């Protein structure tokens, strides 16, 4: 209670206080996208929004800094996407009815997470911090032609900040509800061709309370650390050698069971780190541009349940390389290259050791016709993959897949663009699904892979319209996806477990965005920006049963308003809505009464957050001092993304940041 009143009092002080020094503080960035907005994910090269034939959105740095989110999972909840979150630093994201794997394995995901244009090595967005992010680009729809397996629902590309300008540094600290404590430090800039951007954060938190005031034991964590570094040397305007390092770790993170059947002793240790070495270059005039990269990393997930003397430990070592060349011939751009990734997975579960190797080649082309008002794009990618189950628990299998894509866009005017896109995507079978041969030493049950499995595949058609004028951006898209060859576990004769391609489904819907800066429209001296983003699924049906797909909400939306007076005061109110969904009730399932859990409806949720920040000091001599306050779950909504795992009630955070 004391924290609540103290937080409200300080928030009021933030609103009424003026800066100690009267230097004018300009608003940085522009959160309103436009036809001129540059993106890099859709075609693997920088290109303007007006030339894209698919639906791409950008979360810029200004939006990220205004958000209370500390990781990318929390950030995407504010963008009208479906985020499924559990206690224990576990978060997945859904796009167009598909999502990342809730255990964090990006090989089995149907939405692909990238870090600076290559696989992040995890589908768990809670492992990616927001502190050193320049922007996040979201490609809605199939993207296997650019990035290979798992890109069925779309792509989330997290782009690290690159230093520029006069070097600066910051320190930041704050505290909040449930004894939450956070400390951060970092800096960015450029000196004689050497650019750098670095940020590190350490935090801890006790168990949280639900909206009804009930303590949820074992939801806190002892210590969480994040580090992000991007450093590079520019030989000249066209050549840069860079290194990117990221690290996430959390120790003794509580991993509770259902609140009604909680285990207060179980915990998780999680980590993810990676190192990239990159070279980008080009010829004078930009006729040819190229990129080469080698990366490696490790992802760890350890679950310990002392009450049951159980430990599950999975370690994924990964490495990969990318090489591509783009040729610019006036109105035509051709990009070709090769990708390679290799995963080695060790686990206490079976199979205990497996590998995944995937070389691929791709070719993407785009041309502009009719005085550059019509844009045609096309591409193809060939993936070859080999999986192996080791330690006498299986064998080796290989397969390949080709992914095509074509699109067209037409600029009706400088402000209106029509677009249409056709694409295919796939998810390759897992090593155990293709090549396992395992006999349980205790039960004698046998599990065998199916070498004849096909990849899970999708075919998507979409069409949309984008509208942009100064201060206004609007977008509307209709999409239709056929998903086939879903891999499902089956029981063969003799009680042997295996897998077959059985499931097909159809998903269609409408997604839209409206972003308006009233300050620009009415020539005000301040920013007042209401916005709306949504996805509505008109159909999400299992073709075999005719039932709606489970764990798939029909509506997801975010809406709100942002304010900035250009003199150091800013505020943002965001409201995120997740619609009803059909789920299996594992919490109340009694296996002695029924063979399968009952299918029930998980209710909708509406969660609001409020952020207010005020620059208290702004001076060339003394630097900048900023006070920031957040209230998450503003209206104290009682909600859960998974039945039995209620999320925190209303929470507060106050932080102070000093930049110099």
C-alpha positions as CSV (number, residue, x, y, z in Angstrom):
1,X,0.0,0.0,0.0
2,X,2.9,2.4,0.8
3,X,4.4,1.8,-2.6
4,X,1.1,2.5,-4.3
5,X,0.7,5.9,-2.6
6,X,4.3,6.8,-3.0
7,X,4.1,5.9,-6.7
8,X,1.0,8.0,-7.3
9,X,2.6,10.9,-5.5
10,X,5.8,10.8,-7.5
11,X,3.8,10.4,-10.7
12,X,2.0,13.6,-9.8
13,X,5.3,15.3,-9.2
14,X,6.5,14.2,-12.6
15,X,3.5,15.8,-14.2
16,X,3.7,19.2,-12.5
17,X,7.5,19.6,-12.2
18,X,9.4,21.6,-14.8
19,X,12.9,21.0,-16.0
20,X,15.6,22.3,-13.8
21,X,17.3,23.8,-16.8
22,X,15.3,25.4,-19.5
23,X,17.1,24.0,-22.6
24,X,14.5,22.9,-25.1
25,X,14.1,19.1,-25.4
26,X,13.1,18.0,-28.9
27,X,11.0,14.9,-29.6
28,X,13.1,12.2,-31.1
29,X,12.0,9.9,-33.8
30,X,8.6,9.6,-35.6
31,X,6.3,6.8,-34.4
32,X,4.0,7.3,-37.4
33,X,5.1,5.0,-40.2
34,X,5.0,6.3,-43.8
35,X,5.6,5.2,-47.4
36,X,9.2,6.3,-46.9
37,X,9.9,4.2,-43.8
38,X,12.9,2.0,-44.4
39,X,12.7,-1.7,-43.5
40,X,15.2,-4.5,-44.0
41,X,13.4,-7.8,-43.1
42,X,11.0,-8.3,-46.0
43,X,13.6,-8.5,-48.8
44,X,16.8,-8.9,-46.7
45,X,18.0,-5.4,-48.0
46,X,17.0,-1.9,-47.0
47,X,13.8,-0.8,-48.9
48,X,11.0,1.7,-48.6
49,X,7.6,0.8,-47.3
50,X,6.0,1.9,-50.5
51,X,7.9,-0.9,-52.4
52,X,6.7,-3.8,-50.2
53,X,4.1,-6.3,-51.5
54,X,3.4,-7.8,-48.1
55,X,2.3,-6.4,-44.7
56,X,5.2,-5.2,-42.6
57,X,5.0,-3.0,-39.4
58,X,7.8,-1.4,-37.4
59,X,8.1,-0.7,-33.7
60,X,10.5,2.2,-33.5
61,X,12.8,3.3,-30.7
62,X,10.5,6.1,-29.5
63,X,7.7,3.6,-29.0
64,X,10.0,1.1,-27.3
65,X,11.3,3.8,-24.9
66,X,7.7,4.9,-24.0
67,X,6.7,1.3,-23.2
68,X,7.0,-0.3,-19.8
69,X,8.1,-3.5,-21.5
70,X,11.5,-5.0,-20.4
71,X,11.5,-7.8,-22.9
72,X,10.2,-8.3,-26.5
73,X,7.4,-10.6,-25.3
74,X,6.0,-7.8,-23.2
75,X,6.5,-5.3,-26.0
76,X,4.6,-7.3,-28.6
77,X,1.6,-7.6,-26.2
78,X,1.1,-3.8,-26.9
79,X,1.1,-4.3,-30.7
80,X,-2.1,-6.2,-31.2
81,X,-0.4,-9.6,-31.4
82,X,-1.3,-12.7,-29.4
83,X,1.2,-13.2,-26.7
84,X,1.0,-16.3,-24.5
85,X,2.8,-15.7,-21.2
86,X,3.6,-17.9,-18.2
87,X,5.3,-17.3,-14.9
88,X,9.0,-18.3,-15.1
89,X,10.1,-16.0,-17.9
90,X,8.4,-17.8,-20.7
91,X,6.6,-15.9,-23.5
92,X,5.5,-16.9,-27.0
93,X,4.0,-14.7,-29.8
94,X,1.2,-15.6,-32.3
95,X,0.7,-14.1,-35.7
96,X,-2.3,-15.0,-37.9
97,X,-3.2,-18.1,-35.8
98,X,0.4,-19.5,-35.6
99,X,2.9,-19.0,-32.8
100,X,6.4,-19.7,-31.5
101,X,6.8,-22.8,-29.5
102,X,5.9,-22.3,-25.9
103,X,9.0,-24.2,-24.7
104,X,11.2,-21.8,-26.6
105,X,12.5,-24.2,-29.3
106,X,12.6,-22.2,-32.6
107,X,13.0,-25.3,-34.7
108,X,9.4,-26.4,-33.9
109,X,7.9,-22.9,-34.0
110,X,5.5,-21.6,-36.6
111,X,6.5,-17.9,-36.1
112,X,10.3,-17.2,-36.5
113,X,12.2,-14.9,-34.3
114,X,15.3,-13.2,-35.8
115,X,18.0,-11.2,-34.1
116,X,19.6,-8.8,-36.6
117,X,18.4,-10.8,-39.5
118,X,19.4,-14.3,-38.4
119,X,17.7,-17.0,-36.3
120,X,17.6,-15.9,-32.6
121,X,17.9,-19.6,-31.5
122,X,14.8,-19.3,-29.3
123,X,11.1,-18.9,-29.6
124,X,11.0,-17.5,-26.0
125,X,10.7,-13.8,-26.4
126,X,11.3,-13.2,-22.6
127,X,14.9,-13.9,-23.3
128,X,15.4,-10.8,-25.5
129,X,15.8,-7.5,-23.7
130,X,14.5,-4.1,-25.1
131,X,17.2,-1.9,-23.7
132,X,19.5,-1.9,-26.7
133,X,17.0,-2.3,-29.5
134,X,16.8,0.1,-32.4
135,X,13.5,-1.2,-33.7
136,X,11.5,-4.4,-34.2
137,X,10.2,-5.3,-37.7
138,X,7.2,-7.6,-38.0
139,X,6.4,-9.4,-41.2
140,X,2.9,-10.8,-41.2
141,X,2.5,-13.9,-43.3
142,X,4.8,-16.5,-44.9
143,X,8.5,-15.7,-45.1
144,X,10.2,-19.0,-45.7
145,X,11.4,-17.7,-49.1
146,X,13.7,-15.3,-47.1
147,X,14.4,-17.3,-44.0
148,X,13.5,-20.9,-44.3
149,X,11.7,-23.2,-41.8
150,X,9.3,-22.0,-39.1
151,X,8.3,-18.7,-40.9
152,X,4.6,-19.7,-41.4
153,X,2.7,-17.1,-39.5
154,X,5.4,-14.4,-39.9
155,X,8.7,-13.0,-38.7
156,X,9.7,-10.9,-35.7
157,X,13.1,-9.3,-36.4
158,X,14.7,-7.6,-33.4
159,X,17.3,-5.1,-34.7
160,X,20.1,-4.0,-32.3
161,X,21.0,-0.4,-32.0
162,X,24.1,0.8,-33.9
163,X,26.0,3.7,-32.3
164,X,26.3,7.1,-34.0
165,X,27.2,10.7,-33.2
166,X,28.9,12.0,-30.1
167,X,29.4,9.3,-27.5
168,X,26.9,9.3,-24.7
169,X,26.4,7.1,-21.6
170,X,23.6,6.4,-19.2
171,X,22.9,4.8,-15.8
172,X,19.4,3.9,-14.7
173,X,17.7,2.4,-11.6
174,X,14.3,1.8,-10.3
175,X,12.0,-0.3,-8.1
176,X,8.5,-1.4,-8.1
177,X,5.8,-3.7,-6.8
178,X,6.7,-7.1,-5.2
179,X,10.2,-5.8,-4.4
180,X,11.1,-5.5,-8.0
181,X,14.5,-3.9,-8.4
182,X,16.3,-3.0,-11.6
183,X,19.7,-1.4,-12.5
184,X,21.0,-0.6,-16.0
185,X,23.9,1.1,-17.6
186,X,25.2,1.6,-21.2
187,X,26.3,4.0,-23.8
188,X,26.5,4.6,-27.6
189,X,28.4,6.7,-30.1
190,X,31.0,6.9,-32.8
191,X,34.7,7.8,-32.6
192,X,36.9,8.0,-35.7
193,X,35.0,5.3,-37.5
194,X,34.5,3.1,-34.5
195,X,30.8,2.9,-33.5
196,X,29.4,1.2,-30.4
197,X,26.2,0.6,-28.6
198,X,26.0,-1.3,-25.3
199,X,23.4,-1.8,-22.6
200,X,23.3,-4.1,-19.6
201,X,20.5,-4.7,-17.0
202,X,20.2,-6.7,-13.8
203,X,16.9,-7.2,-12.0
204,X,15.2,-9.3,-9.2
205,X,11.6,-9.8,-8.1
206,X,9.7,-11.5,-5.3
207,X,6.5,-13.5,-5.8
208,X,3.6,-11.4,-7.2
209,X,0.0,-11.0,-6.2
210,X,-2.9,-11.7,-8.5
211,X,-5.7,-9.1,-9.2
212,X,-7.8,-10.4,-6.3
213,X,-4.9,-9.9,-3.9
214,X,-3.9,-13.6,-3.5
215,X,-0.2,-14.2,-3.3
216,X,1.1,-16.5,-6.1
217,X,4.0,-18.4,-4.5
218,X,7.1,-19.2,-6.6
219,X,6.6,-16.6,-9.3
220,X,9.6,-14.4,-8.5
221,X,13.3,-14.8,-9.4
222,X,16.6,-14.3,-7.7
223,X,18.5,-12.6,-10.5
224,X,18.1,-11.8,-14.1
225,X,20.8,-10.3,-16.3
226,X,20.8,-9.0,-19.9
227,X,23.7,-7.7,-22.0
228,X,23.7,-6.4,-25.5
229,X,26.7,-5.1,-27.4
230,X,27.0,-3.9,-31.0
231,X,30.5,-2.6,-32.0
232,X,31.9,-2.0,-35.5
233,X,34.6,-0.2,-37.5
234,X,33.7,1.6,-40.7
235,X,36.6,1.5,-43.1
236,X,34.7,4.1,-45.2
237,X,31.1,4.9,-46.0
238,X,30.6,1.5,-47.7
239,X,32.5,-1.0,-45.6
240,X,31.9,-2.0,-42.0
241,X,33.3,-4.9,-39.9
242,X,31.1,-5.5,-36.8
243,X,30.6,-7.7,-33.8
244,X,27.3,-8.2,-31.9
245,X,27.1,-10.0,-28.6
246,X,24.0,-10.7,-26.6
247,X,23.5,-12.5,-23.3
248,X,20.5,-13.4,-21.2
249,X,20.4,-15.4,-18.0
250,X,18.0,-15.9,-15.1
251,X,18.8,-18.0,-12.0
252,X,16.3,-19.6,-9.6
253,X,13.3,-18.3,-11.5
254,X,10.2,-19.7,-9.9
255,X,8.3,-22.2,-12.0
256,X,5.0,-22.7,-10.3
257,X,2.3,-25.2,-11.2
258,X,-1.3,-24.1,-11.3
259,X,-2.2,-21.8,-8.5
260,X,-4.7,-24.3,-7.3
261,X,-2.1,-27.1,-7.2
262,X,1.1,-25.2,-6.8
263,X,4.6,-26.6,-6.4
264,X,6.5,-23.9,-4.4
265,X,9.9,-25.6,-4.8
266,X,10.4,-26.0,-8.5
267,X,12.5,-23.5,-10.4
268,X,14.1,-22.7,-13.8
269,X,17.6,-21.7,-14.9
270,X,17.5,-20.2,-18.4
271,X,20.2,-18.6,-20.6
272,X,20.8,-17.6,-24.1
273,X,23.9,-16.0,-25.6
274,X,25.2,-15.4,-29.1
275,X,28.1,-13.9,-30.9
276,X,28.0,-12.5,-34.5
277,X,30.9,-11.4,-36.7
278,X,29.7,-9.4,-39.7
279,X,31.1,-7.7,-42.7
280,X,29.0,-5.4,-44.9
281,X,30.3,-3.7,-48.0
282,X,29.5,-2.3,-51.4
283,X,30.8,-0.6,-54.5
284,X,30.9,3.1,-54.9
285,X,27.5,4.3,-56.1
286,X,25.8,1.3,-54.6
287,X,25.5,-0.9,-57.7
288,X,26.6,-4.0,-55.7
289,X,26.2,-4.5,-51.9
290,X,27.1,-7.6,-49.9
291,X,26.9,-9.0,-46.4
292,X,28.8,-11.9,-44.8
293,X,28.2,-13.2,-41.3
294,X,29.2,-16.0,-39.0
295,X,27.4,-16.6,-35.7
296,X,27.4,-19.0,-32.8
297,X,25.5,-19.3,-29.6
298,X,24.0,-21.5,-26.8
299,X,20.5,-21.8,-25.4
300,X,19.9,-23.5,-22.0
301,X,16.7,-24.4,-20.3
302,X,16.9,-26.3,-17.0
303,X,13.8,-27.3,-14.9
304,X,14.3,-28.6,-11.4
305,X,11.5,-30.0,-9.2
306,X,13.0,-31.1,-5.9
307,X,9.6,-32.3,-4.6
308,X,9.6,-35.0,-7.3
309,X,13.4,-35.5,-7.6
310,X,13.1,-34.5,-11.2
311,X,15.5,-32.5,-13.4
312,X,15.0,-31.7,-17.1
313,X,18.0,-30.0,-18.8
314,X,18.2,-29.1,-22.5
315,X,21.2,-27.4,-24.1
316,X,21.2,-26.2,-27.7
317,X,24.6,-25.3,-29.3
318,X,24.1,-23.5,-32.6
319,X,26.2,-22.0,-35.3
320,X,25.6,-20.6,-38.7
321,X,26.6,-18.4,-41.6
322,X,25.0,-16.1,-44.1
323,X,26.4,-14.6,-47.4
324,X,24.4,-12.5,-49.9
325,X,25.0,-10.1,-52.7
326,X,22.5,-7.5,-54.0
327,X,22.7,-6.0,-57.5
328,X,20.9,-2.7,-58.2
329,X,20.1,-2.1,-61.8
330,X,18.1,1.1,-61.7
331,X,14.6,0.0,-61.3
332,X,15.5,-3.7,-60.6
333,X,17.1,-5.2,-57.6
334,X,18.3,-8.9,-57.4
335,X,19.5,-10.4,-54.1
336,X,21.0,-13.9,-53.9
337,X,22.8,-15.8,-51.3
338,X,23.2,-18.8,-49.0
339,X,22.3,-19.6,-45.4
340,X,23.6,-22.3,-43.2
341,X,22.6,-23.3,-39.7
342,X,23.6,-26.2,-37.5
343,X,22.0,-27.2,-34.1
344,X,23.3,-29.7,-31.7
345,X,20.8,-30.6,-29.0
346,X,21.6,-32.4,-25.7
347,X,18.8,-33.2,-23.3
348,X,18.1,-35.3,-20.2
349,X,14.9,-36.3,-22.0
350,X,14.9,-38.6,-25.0
351,X,16.4,-38.4,-27.5
352,X,19.4,-37.4,-25.4
353,X,21.4,-36.1,-28.4
354,X,20.4,-35.0,-31.8
355,X,21.6,-32.7,-34.6
356,X,20.1,-30.6,-37.3
357,X,22.0,-29.3,-40.3
358,X,20.4,-26.9,-42.9
359,X,22.2,-25.3,-45.9
360,X,20.0,-23.2,-48.2
361,X,20.2,-21.0,-51.2
362,X,17.8,-18.2,-52.2
363,X,17.2,-15.7,-54.9
364,X,14.9,-12.6,-54.5
365,X,14.1,-10.1,-57.2
366,X,12.1,-6.8,-57.4
367,X,11.4,-4.5,-60.2
368,X,9.5,-1.2,-60.7
369,X,7.4,-0.6,-63.8
370,X,5.0,2.1,-65.1
371,X,7.1,5.0,-64.0
372,X,7.9,3.1,-60.8
373,X,4.2,2.9,-59.8
374,X,3.9,-0.8,-60.1
375,X,6.3,-3.1,-58.1
376,X,6.7,-6.8,-58.9
377,X,8.5,-9.1,-56.5
378,X,9.4,-12.8,-56.8
379,X,11.7,-15.2,-55.1
380,X,12.6,-18.8,-54.4
381,X,14.5,-20.7,-51.8
382,X,15.8,-24.2,-51.7
383,X,16.4,-25.8,-48.2
384,X,18.2,-29.1,-47.7
385,X,18.2,-30.5,-44.2
386,X,19.7,-33.5,-42.4
387,X,18.7,-34.7,-38.9
388,X,20.4,-37.3,-36.8
389,X,19.4,-39.0,-33.5
390,X,22.6,-40.2,-31.8
391,X,23.7,-42.4,-28.9
392,X,22.0,-45.5,-30.3
393,X,18.5,-43.9,-30.1
394,X,17.9,-43.6,-33.8
395,X,19.5,-42.8,-37.1
396,X,20.0,-40.2,-39.8
397,X,17.4,-38.8,-42.3
398,X,17.5,-36.0,-44.9
399,X,15.0,-34.2,-47.0
400,X,14.6,-30.9,-48.9
401,X,12.0,-28.3,-49.7
402,X,11.4,-25.4,-52.1
403,X,9.6,-22.2,-51.1
404,X,8.2,-19.7,-53.7
405,X,6.8,-16.3,-53.3
406,X,5.4,-13.6,-55.7
407,X,3.8,-10.2,-55.0
408,X,2.6,-7.1,-56.7
409,X,2.0,-3.5,-55.4
410,X,0.6,-0.5,-57.2
411,X,0.9,3.1,-56.1
412,X,-2.4,4.7,-56.9
413,X,-0.9,7.9,-55.7
414,X,2.0,9.0,-53.5
415,X,-0.3,8.3,-50.5
416,X,-2.2,5.1,-51.5
417,X,-0.7,1.7,-52.2
418,X,-2.6,-1.5,-53.2
419,X,-0.7,-4.8,-52.7
420,X,-1.2,-8.5,-53.1
421,X,1.1,-11.4,-52.2
422,X,1.2,-15.2,-52.6
423,X,3.6,-17.3,-50.5
424,X,4.4,-20.7,-49.2
425,X,6.1,-21.7,-46.0
426,X,7.0,-24.8,-44.1
427,X,8.1,-26.3,-40.8
428,X,10.6,-29.2,-41.1
429,X,10.0,-32.4,-39.0
430,X,12.0,-32.8,-35.9
431,X,14.9,-35.2,-35.5
432,X,12.9,-37.5,-33.3
433,X,9.9,-37.4,-35.7
434,X,12.0,-38.5,-38.6
435,X,14.7,-40.7,-37.2
436,X,14.1,-41.8,-33.6
437,X,14.1,-45.5,-32.5
438,X,13.8,-45.4,-28.7
439,X,12.7,-48.1,-26.2
440,X,11.8,-47.0,-22.7
441,X,13.9,-49.0,-20.2
442,X,11.1,-48.9,-17.6
443,X,7.9,-49.5,-19.5
444,X,9.3,-51.2,-22.7
445,X,7.3,-48.8,-24.8
446,X,8.9,-48.1,-28.2
447,X,8.9,-44.8,-30.2
448,X,10.0,-44.8,-33.8
449,X,10.4,-41.9,-36.3
450,X,8.7,-41.8,-39.7
451,X,11.2,-41.3,-42.5
452,X,8.3,-40.6,-44.9
453,X,7.1,-37.5,-43.1
454,X,6.6,-34.4,-45.2
455,X,7.2,-30.9,-43.8
456,X,4.2,-29.1,-42.5
457,X,3.2,-26.6,-45.2
458,X,1.2,-23.5,-45.7
459,X,-0.1,-21.6,-48.7
460,X,-1.2,-18.0,-48.2
461,X,-2.9,-15.4,-50.4
462,X,-3.3,-11.9,-49.1
463,X,-4.3,-8.4,-50.4
464,X,-4.3,-5.1,-48.7
465,X,-4.2,-1.3,-48.9
466,X,-1.9,1.2,-47.2
467,X,-2.6,4.9,-46.8
468,X,-0.1,7.5,-45.6
469,X,-0.1,11.3,-45.4
470,X,1.7,13.6,-43.0
471,X,0.7,12.5,-39.5
472,X,-1.6,9.6,-40.6
473,X,-0.9,6.0,-41.5
474,X,-3.6,3.4,-42.1
475,X,-3.4,-0.2,-43.3
476,X,-5.9,-3.0,-43.9
477,X,-5.1,-6.6,-45.0
478,X,-7.1,-9.7,-45.8
479,X,-5.4,-13.0,-45.7
480,X,-6.3,-16.7,-46.4
481,X,-4.1,-19.6,-45.4
482,X,-4.3,-23.3,-46.1
483,X,-2.2,-25.3,-43.7
484,X,-1.6,-29.0,-44.4
485,X,0.4,-32.0,-43.4
486,X,0.3,-31.2,-39.7
487,X,2.5,-33.7,-37.9
488,X,0.6,-35.6,-35.2
489,X,1.6,-38.4,-32.9
490,X,-0.1,-41.8,-33.6
491,X,-0.1,-45.3,-32.1
492,X,0.8,-48.1,-34.5
493,X,0.2,-51.8,-34.2
494,X,1.9,-53.4,-31.2
495,X,1.6,-50.1,-29.2
496,X,4.5,-48.4,-31.0
497,X,4.3,-44.6,-31.0
498,X,5.2,-42.7,-34.2
499,X,4.2,-39.7,-36.2
500,X,2.1,-39.1,-39.4
501,X,1.0,-36.1,-41.5
502,X,-2.7,-35.9,-40.6
503,X,-3.9,-32.5,-39.7
504,X,-5.1,-29.7,-42.1
505,X,-6.6,-26.4,-41.2
506,X,-7.8,-23.1,-42.8
507,X,-7.1,-19.7,-41.3
508,X,-8.4,-16.4,-42.7
509,X,-8.8,-13.0,-41.3
510,X,-8.4,-9.2,-41.4
511,X,-5.7,-7.2,-39.8
512,X,-5.4,-3.4,-39.6
513,X,-3.7,-0.4,-38.2
514,X,-4.5,3.2,-37.7
515,X,-2.0,5.7,-36.4
516,X,-2.8,9.5,-36.3
517,X,-0.7,12.3,-34.9
518,X,-3.3,15.1,-34.2
519,X,-0.5,17.5,-33.4
520,X,0.8,17.3,-37.0
521,X,-2.7,17.4,-38.5
522,X,-3.7,20.5,-36.6
523,X,-0.3,22.1,-36.4
524,X,-0.1,21.9,-32.6
525,X,3.2,22.3,-30.8
526,X,2.8,18.9,-29.1
527,X,2.2,15.3,-30.1
528,X,-1.1,13.7,-29.4
529,X,-1.3,10.3,-31.2
530,X,-4.2,7.9,-30.9
531,X,-3.7,4.5,-32.5
532,X,-5.4,1.1,-33.1
533,X,-4.0,-2.3,-34.2
534,X,-6.0,-5.4,-34.6
535,X,-6.3,-8.9,-36.0
536,X,-9.7,-10.6,-36.5
537,X,-9.8,-14.2,-37.6
538,X,-12.9,-14.9,-39.7
539,X,-12.1,-18.6,-39.9
540,X,-9.7,-20.8,-37.9
541,X,-11.0,-24.3,-38.5
542,X,-9.6,-27.8,-38.2
543,X,-10.7,-29.3,-41.6
544,X,-10.9,-32.9,-40.2
545,X,-13.2,-32.1,-37.2
546,X,-14.8,-28.9,-38.4
547,X,-14.0,-27.4,-34.9
548,X,-12.3,-24.1,-34.2
549,X,-8.6,-24.4,-33.6
550,X,-7.7,-24.5,-29.9
551,X,-5.5,-21.9,-28.3
552,X,-6.4,-19.4,-31.0
553,X,-8.3,-16.2,-30.0
554,X,-10.6,-14.8,-32.7
555,X,-9.7,-11.2,-31.8
556,X,-6.5,-9.5,-30.7
557,X,-6.1,-5.8,-30.5
558,X,-4.2,-2.9,-29.0
559,X,-5.3,0.7,-28.8
560,X,-4.3,3.8,-26.9
561,X,-2.9,7.3,-27.0
562,X,0.6,8.8,-26.8
563,X,1.4,12.4,-25.7
564,X,4.6,14.4,-25.8
565,X,4.9,18.2,-25.3
566,X,8.3,18.5,-26.9
567,X,9.7,19.9,-23.6
568,X,10.4,16.7,-21.8
569,X,7.0,15.4,-20.7
570,X,5.5,12.3,-22.4
571,X,2.9,9.8,-21.5
572,X,1.4,6.7,-23.1
573,X,-1.7,4.7,-22.4
574,X,-2.0,1.3,-24.0
575,X,-4.9,-1.2,-23.8
576,X,-4.3,-4.8,-25.1
577,X,-7.3,-7.1,-25.8
578,X,-7.2,-10.8,-26.3
579,X,-10.4,-12.6,-27.3
580,X,-11.9,-15.8,-26.2
581,X,-10.3,-19.1,-27.2
582,X,-11.0,-22.8,-26.9
583,X,-8.5,-24.7,-24.7
584,X,-8.1,-28.0,-23.0
585,X,-8.7,-27.9,-19.3
586,X,-5.6,-29.7,-18.0
587,X,-5.9,-28.1,-14.6
588,X,-9.2,-29.8,-13.6
589,X,-8.6,-33.0,-15.7
590,X,-9.0,-36.3,-13.8
591,X,-7.3,-39.0,-15.8
592,X,-9.1,-41.7,-13.9
593,X,-12.5,-40.3,-15.0
594,X,-11.9,-39.3,-18.6
595,X,-9.3,-40.2,-21.2
596,X,-8.9,-36.6,-22.5
597,X,-9.3,-33.2,-20.7
598,X,-12.5,-31.3,-21.3
599,X,-12.4,-28.5,-24.0
600,X,-13.6,-25.3,-22.4
601,X,-13.6,-21.5,-23.3
602,X,-10.9,-19.3,-21.8
603,X,-12.4,-15.9,-21.4
604,X,-11.2,-12.7,-23.0
605,X,-8.9,-10.2,-21.3
606,X,-8.3,-6.5,-21.4
607,X,-5.1,-5.1,-19.9
608,X,-4.1,-1.5,-19.7
609,X,-0.7,0.1,-19.0
610,X,0.2,3.7,-18.3
611,X,3.7,5.2,-18.7
612,X,4.7,8.8,-17.8
613,X,8.1,10.3,-18.0
614,X,9.5,13.7,-17.3
615,X,12.9,15.2,-18.0
616,X,13.9,17.0,-14.8
617,X,17.2,18.3,-16.0
618,X,18.4,19.0,-19.5
619,X,21.7,20.7,-20.1
620,X,24.7,20.4,-22.4
621,X,26.9,20.8,-19.4
622,X,25.1,18.6,-16.8
623,X,23.4,16.0,-19.1
624,X,19.8,14.8,-18.8
625,X,18.0,13.4,-15.8
626,X,14.6,11.7,-16.5
627,X,12.0,10.3,-14.1
628,X,9.7,7.6,-15.3
629,X,6.7,5.9,-13.8
630,X,4.8,2.9,-15.1
631,X,1.5,1.3,-14.0
632,X,0.9,-2.1,-15.5
633,X,-2.5,-3.7,-15.4
634,X,-3.9,-0.3,-14.6
635,X,-7.5,-1.4,-13.9
636,X,-6.4,-4.5,-11.9
637,X,-7.9,-7.0,-14.3
638,X,-8.1,-10.7,-13.3
639,X,-6.7,-12.5,-16.4
640,X,-4.6,-15.4,-17.5
641,X,-3.1,-16.4,-20.9
642,X,-3.2,-20.0,-19.7
643,X,-5.9,-21.4,-17.4
644,X,-4.7,-21.8,-13.9
645,X,-1.8,-19.4,-14.3
646,X,-3.2,-15.9,-13.3
647,X,-1.1,-13.0,-14.2
648,X,0.0,-10.2,-11.9
649,X,-2.5,-7.6,-10.5
650,X,-1.9,-3.9,-10.7
651,X,1.8,-3.2,-10.4
652,X,3.9,0.0,-10.2
653,X,7.4,1.0,-11.2
654,X,9.5,4.1,-10.7
655,X,12.8,4.7,-12.3
656,X,15.4,7.4,-12.6
657,X,17.8,7.7,-15.6
658,X,20.8,9.9,-16.1
659,X,22.3,10.5,-19.6
660,X,25.5,12.3,-20.2
